[in-house]
């Protein structure tokens, strides 16, 4: 058993019984994803600088095609 990181419910660690593990449901999984996308969750540390030298030709650092 593991604890759902979103709501705290106990979840069996089994693909057959809990397809959304470690979350208890699709709803909890989607709430967590939304928190990451809205930047409510962050990994501590300095922001990574883009590797401009390693970009394929024709792309800018934002991933957009250069005109």
LINKALIN-V165670 format. One record per helix or strand of 3 or more residues. SS is the DSSP state (2 for helix, 1 for strand). FROM is the first residue (numbers start at 1). TO is the last residue. If there is no record, write none. Layout:
BEGIN
ss:SS from:FROM to:TO
ss:SS from:FROM to:TO
END
This chain:
BEGIN
ss:2 from:26 to:37
ss:2 from:52 to:54
END
